[in-house]
Amino acid sequence: MTIAGKIAPHLPYLRRYARALTGSQASGDAWVEGVLKSMIQTPDAFPADLSAKIALFRVFADLWNAPPGRRRDLAAEAGNPVDRNLSAMTPLPRQAFLLRSVEGFNGEEVGSILGAAAAQVDDWLQSANQEIALQMSTDILIIEDEPLIAYDLEQIVEELGHRLIGVARTLKEATALATGKQPGLVLADIQLADGSSGIDAVDEILKQGEAPVIFITAFPILLLTGKGPEPTFLIAKPFEADAVKAAVSQALFFDRKAARRVA
């Protein structure tokens, strides 16, 4: 089988990871495009001794963590001026945490992707957890029509030290809650109780003010095609608590970087 055939099933998940690393759909998808171009130019860079998925993520990580000059060249080749600002780079502990918590790689696989020993990966994961624990709190709105899932999300965000605005089951409830208090972060299901759309609810809320959004769905692959507007942060159902923590932390990480730049 060709390399293209081997990696095709794993590209949606690389897009999810790249979007989380860069903080936007456009930047993440541009990086994936740049990595694919690089693989065409240098196919020997694809590690034949690793599984296709791990090898794909390894190629991405090698280029993402490349020296500044090479990283600028890749960003330029991908038509991605945002990533020419190297200060936006997600550090290694966060990369390890996203790979482990959101993408579901085990510690050994994370080490293979990042080219690190198991002890180093453990140190990175511990560092990321400590950083999350110190992160400033914000007001979070949950849009979810399944009570048990909503309860789990409530417990997670409150455990992280964030404040809950409320839980909405429909578009109407969501917009009403957001009108009362502008959220600093939104966790949203795609399909809501009355047949309304979580995406439409978020669109209405964002008309009132900017806030990072994390979508939660049982069918994430449908929103990872790289075509048209799609979520930057996406979690699959059923989810692990660490996956939500990682996504919340990363979304706020970029939101606060943006706030500092504006200030």
C-alpha positions as CSV (number, residue, x, y, z in Angstrom):
1,M,0.0,0.0,0.0
2,T,1.2,3.5,-0.8
3,I,2.0,6.0,2.0
4,A,-1.1,8.0,0.9
5,G,-3.3,5.0,1.4
6,K,-1.8,4.2,4.8
7,I,-2.2,7.7,6.2
8,A,-5.6,8.6,4.7
9,P,-7.7,7.2,7.6
10,H,-5.7,9.1,10.1
11,L,-5.7,12.6,8.5
12,P,-9.0,13.7,10.2
13,Y,-7.3,13.1,13.6
14,L,-4.1,14.9,12.6
15,R,-6.3,17.9,11.6
16,R,-7.9,17.9,15.0
17,Y,-4.5,17.8,16.7
18,A,-3.1,20.5,14.4
19,R,-6.1,22.8,15.0
20,A,-5.7,22.4,18.8
21,L,-1.9,23.1,18.5
22,T,-2.4,26.3,16.5
23,G,-5.6,27.5,17.9
24,S,-7.5,27.8,14.6
25,Q,-8.9,25.7,11.8
26,A,-7.1,27.7,9.1
27,S,-3.7,27.4,10.8
28,G,-4.1,23.8,11.7
29,D,-5.3,22.7,8.2
30,A,-2.5,24.7,6.6
31,W,0.1,22.9,8.7
32,V,-1.3,19.5,7.8
33,E,-1.2,20.6,4.1
34,G,2.4,21.7,4.6
35,V,3.3,18.4,6.2
36,L,1.8,16.4,3.3
37,K,3.7,18.5,0.8
38,S,6.9,17.8,2.8
39,M,6.2,14.1,2.7
40,I,5.8,14.2,-1.0
41,Q,9.1,15.9,-1.4
42,T,10.9,13.7,1.1
43,P,9.1,10.3,1.4
44,D,12.1,8.8,3.2
45,A,11.1,11.0,6.2
46,F,8.1,8.7,6.9
47,P,9.3,6.2,9.5
48,A,8.7,2.8,8.1
49,D,9.3,1.1,11.4
50,L,6.2,2.7,13.1
51,S,2.5,2.2,12.5
52,A,1.0,4.5,9.9
53,K,-0.8,6.7,12.4
54,I,2.2,7.1,14.8
55,A,4.5,7.7,11.8
56,L,2.2,10.4,10.4
57,F,2.1,12.2,13.8
58,R,5.9,11.8,14.1
59,V,6.5,13.5,10.7
60,F,4.2,16.3,11.8
61,A,5.9,16.7,15.2
62,D,9.4,16.7,13.6
63,L,8.4,19.6,11.4
64,W,6.4,21.5,14.1
65,N,9.3,21.3,16.5
66,A,11.9,22.0,13.8
67,P,14.4,24.9,14.1
68,P,12.9,28.3,13.6
69,G,14.2,28.7,10.0
70,R,12.7,25.4,8.8
71,R,9.5,26.1,10.7
72,R,9.2,29.5,9.0
73,D,9.8,28.0,5.6
74,L,7.1,25.4,6.2
75,A,4.6,28.0,7.3
76,A,5.3,30.1,4.3
77,E,5.0,27.1,2.0
78,A,1.6,26.3,3.5
79,G,0.5,30.0,3.0
80,N,0.1,30.3,6.7
81,P,1.4,33.8,7.9
82,V,-0.1,33.3,11.4
83,D,2.5,30.6,12.2
84,R,5.4,32.8,11.2
85,N,5.0,34.2,14.7
86,L,6.9,31.5,16.5
87,S,5.8,32.8,19.9
88,A,2.4,31.1,19.1
89,M,4.1,27.7,19.2
90,T,2.5,25.2,21.6
91,P,5.3,23.9,24.0
92,L,6.3,20.3,24.3
93,P,4.4,19.6,27.6
94,R,1.2,20.7,26.0
95,Q,1.9,18.7,22.9
96,A,2.4,15.6,25.0
97,F,-0.8,16.3,27.0
98,L,-2.9,16.7,23.8
99,L,-1.4,13.6,22.2
100,R,-2.1,11.6,25.4
101,S,-5.5,13.0,26.5
102,V,-7.3,14.1,23.3
103,E,-5.7,11.8,20.6
104,G,-5.5,8.8,22.9
105,F,-1.9,7.7,22.4
106,N,-0.3,5.9,25.3
107,G,2.9,7.1,26.9
108,E,5.2,5.0,24.7
109,E,3.5,6.2,21.6
110,V,3.7,9.8,22.7
111,G,7.4,9.2,23.2
112,S,7.7,7.8,19.6
113,I,5.9,10.8,18.2
114,L,7.9,13.4,20.0
115,G,11.2,11.5,20.0
116,A,11.5,11.3,23.7
117,A,12.1,8.7,26.4
118,A,9.2,7.6,28.7
119,A,10.6,9.5,31.7
120,Q,10.7,12.7,29.7
121,V,7.1,12.2,28.6
122,D,6.0,11.7,32.2
123,D,7.8,14.9,33.2
124,W,6.0,16.8,30.4
125,L,2.6,15.4,31.4
126,Q,3.2,16.4,35.0
127,S,4.2,19.9,33.9
128,A,1.1,20.3,31.7
129,N,-1.1,19.2,34.6
130,Q,0.5,21.7,36.9
131,E,0.0,24.4,34.4
132,I,-3.6,23.6,34.0
133,A,-4.1,23.7,37.7
134,L,-2.7,27.2,37.8
135,Q,-4.7,28.5,34.9
136,M,-7.0,31.5,35.6
137,S,-10.7,30.7,35.9
138,T,-13.4,31.8,33.6
139,D,-17.2,31.6,33.1
140,I,-18.3,28.6,31.2
141,L,-21.5,27.8,29.4
142,I,-22.4,24.2,28.7
143,I,-24.8,23.5,25.8
144,E,-25.8,19.8,26.2
145,D,-29.2,18.0,26.2
146,E,-28.2,14.7,27.8
147,P,-28.3,15.2,31.6
148,L,-25.6,12.7,32.5
149,I,-23.2,14.1,30.0
150,A,-24.0,17.7,31.2
151,Y,-23.4,16.6,34.8
152,D,-20.0,15.1,33.9
153,L,-19.0,18.3,32.1
154,E,-20.1,20.4,35.1
155,Q,-18.0,18.3,37.4
156,I,-14.9,18.6,35.2
157,V,-15.1,22.4,34.7
158,E,-15.7,23.1,38.4
159,E,-12.9,20.7,39.3
160,L,-10.6,22.9,37.1
161,G,-11.7,25.9,39.1
162,H,-14.0,27.5,36.5
163,R,-17.4,29.1,37.1
164,L,-20.5,27.6,35.5
165,I,-23.0,30.0,34.0
166,G,-25.5,27.3,33.4
167,V,-26.5,24.3,31.3
168,A,-28.7,24.8,28.2
169,R,-30.6,22.0,26.4
170,T,-31.7,24.1,23.4
171,L,-30.6,27.0,21.2
172,K,-33.2,29.3,23.0
173,E,-31.9,28.4,26.5
174,A,-28.3,28.9,25.4
175,T,-28.8,32.3,23.9
176,A,-30.8,33.4,27.0
177,L,-28.1,32.3,29.4
178,A,-25.4,34.0,27.3
179,T,-27.4,37.2,27.2
180,G,-27.4,37.2,31.0
181,K,-23.7,36.7,31.3
182,Q,-21.2,36.6,28.4
183,P,-19.3,33.3,28.7
184,G,-15.5,33.1,28.6
185,L,-15.7,29.6,27.1
186,V,-18.5,27.5,25.6
187,L,-18.8,23.7,25.6
188,A,-21.4,22.7,23.0
189,D,-23.0,19.5,21.7
190,I,-23.9,19.5,18.0
191,Q,-27.5,18.1,18.2
192,L,-29.8,19.5,20.9
193,A,-33.0,18.4,22.6
194,D,-35.6,20.2,20.4
195,G,-33.8,19.4,17.1
196,S,-32.0,22.7,17.1
197,S,-28.2,22.9,16.4
198,G,-25.4,23.6,18.9
199,I,-23.5,25.2,16.0
200,D,-26.4,27.6,15.4
201,A,-26.5,28.4,19.2
202,V,-22.8,29.2,19.2
203,D,-23.2,31.4,16.2
204,E,-25.9,33.4,18.0
205,I,-23.8,33.7,21.2
206,L,-20.7,34.8,19.3
207,K,-22.7,37.7,17.8
208,Q,-22.7,39.1,21.4
209,G,-19.0,38.8,21.9
210,E,-15.9,36.6,21.3
211,A,-15.3,33.4,23.2
212,P,-13.5,30.1,22.5
213,V,-15.7,27.2,21.7
214,I,-15.2,23.4,22.2
215,F,-17.7,21.2,20.3
216,I,-18.5,17.7,21.7
217,T,-20.0,15.2,19.3
218,A,-20.4,11.4,18.8
219,F,-19.3,11.9,15.1
220,P,-16.2,14.1,15.1
221,I,-14.9,12.7,11.8
222,L,-17.8,14.4,10.0
223,L,-16.4,17.8,11.2
224,L,-12.7,17.1,10.3
225,T,-12.7,17.1,6.5
226,G,-10.7,20.3,6.1
227,K,-13.4,21.7,3.9
228,G,-15.5,24.8,4.9
229,P,-15.8,26.3,8.4
230,E,-15.3,23.7,11.1
231,P,-14.5,23.6,14.8
232,T,-11.0,24.4,16.0
233,F,-11.5,22.3,19.2
234,L,-13.4,19.1,19.0
235,I,-14.0,16.2,21.5
236,A,-15.5,12.9,20.7
237,K,-18.2,11.2,22.7
238,P,-17.8,9.3,24.9
239,F,-15.1,11.4,26.3
240,E,-12.5,11.1,29.0
241,A,-12.2,13.8,31.6
242,D,-8.6,14.5,30.6
243,A,-9.6,15.1,27.0
244,V,-12.0,17.8,28.2
245,K,-9.3,19.3,30.5
246,A,-6.8,19.4,27.7
247,A,-9.2,21.0,25.2
248,V,-10.3,23.6,27.8
249,S,-6.8,24.4,28.8
250,Q,-5.6,24.8,25.2
251,A,-8.6,26.9,24.1
252,L,-8.0,29.3,27.0
253,F,-4.3,29.3,26.3
254,F,-4.8,30.8,22.9
255,D,-7.7,33.0,24.0
256,R,-5.4,34.7,26.6
257,K,-2.5,35.0,24.2
258,A,-4.9,36.9,21.9
259,A,-6.1,39.0,24.8
260,R,-2.5,40.0,25.6
261,R,-1.8,40.9,22.0
262,V,-4.8,43.2,21.9
263,A,-3.9,44.8,25.2
